[in-house]
Amino acid sequence: MPAKIALLLLSCSLFSWGGTEHNSSKRSIIEKQIEKQKALEEKYAKEQRFYQGDEYDFKSKEVDPDILKDVKPLEPDYEHTNDWGVADNE
């Protein structure tokens, strides 16, 4: 929402300037910034649709807790190391 306010202020300042050559270069810079801000707004809206998850069905990816009962927990191997010289028992 604050980005939309900034976009509005930039566009208002763009139209309030005169048509001189110096101002036209500023205008082109501001137009580029406006396009960049629009792209960011579109990206943000797309991400928000994903994070809200309204359009997605994750039921097929859920794990059944009854299946997890049969899985044996992994025990850490405290004897293993990738470093040479550490925990040498020879």
C-alpha positions in Angstrom: 0.0 0.0 0.0 2.8 2.5 0.8 4.3 1.7 -2.6 1.1 2.8 -4.3 1.2 6.1 -2.5 4.8 6.6 -3.6 3.7 5.7 -7.2 0.9 8.3 -7.0 3.2 11.0 -5.7 5.8 10.2 -8.4 3.2 10.4 -11.2 1.8 13.7 -9.8 5.2 15.2 -9.8 5.9 14.0 -13.3 2.8 15.8 -14.7 3.5 19.0 -12.8 6.8 19.6 -14.5 7.3 21.7 -17.6 8.5 20.4 -21.0 12.1 21.6 -21.0 14.9 19.3 -22.0 16.3 19.1 -18.5 12.8 18.2 -17.2 12.3 15.6 -19.9 15.4 13.7 -18.7 14.0 13.8 -15.2 10.6 12.7 -16.6 12.2 9.7 -18.3 14.0 8.7 -15.1 10.7 9.0 -13.2 8.9 7.0 -15.8 11.5 4.3 -15.5 11.0 4.3 -11.7 7.3 4.1 -12.1 7.6 1.1 -14.4 10.0 -0.5 -11.9 7.5 0.2 -9.1 4.6 -1.3 -11.1 6.7 -4.5 -11.7 7.4 -4.7 -8.0 3.7 -4.3 -7.2 2.8 -7.0 -9.6 5.4 -9.3 -8.1 4.2 -8.5 -4.6 0.6 -9.3 -5.5 1.6 -12.6 -7.1 3.6 -13.6 -4.0 0.7 -12.6 -1.7 -1.7 -14.9 -3.7 0.8 -17.7 -3.2 1.3 -17.1 0.5 -2.4 -16.9 1.2 -2.8 -20.2 -0.5 -6.4 -19.6 -1.6 -5.7 -20.9 -5.1 -3.7 -23.9 -4.2 -4.7 -27.4 -2.9 -2.0 -28.8 -0.6 -4.1 -31.7 0.6 -2.3 -34.1 -1.8 1.1 -33.2 -0.3 0.2 -33.8 3.3 1.8 -36.7 5.2 -0.3 -39.2 7.0 0.8 -39.3 10.7 0.0 -43.1 10.8 2.8 -43.7 8.3 5.3 -41.9 10.4 4.9 -44.4 13.2 6.7 -47.1 11.1 9.7 -44.9 10.3 12.7 -45.6 12.5 14.5 -42.5 13.8 18.0 -42.0 12.5 20.7 -42.2 15.1 23.7 -39.8 14.7 27.0 -41.3 13.9 29.3 -39.6 16.4 32.4 -41.6 15.2 32.2 -40.2 11.6 34.1 -37.1 10.6 35.4 -35.7 7.4 38.4 -34.0 9.1 41.8 -35.7 9.0 43.3 -36.2 12.4 40.2 -35.6 14.4 39.0 -38.6 16.5 41.8 -40.8 15.2 41.8 -43.9 17.4 44.8 -45.6 15.8 
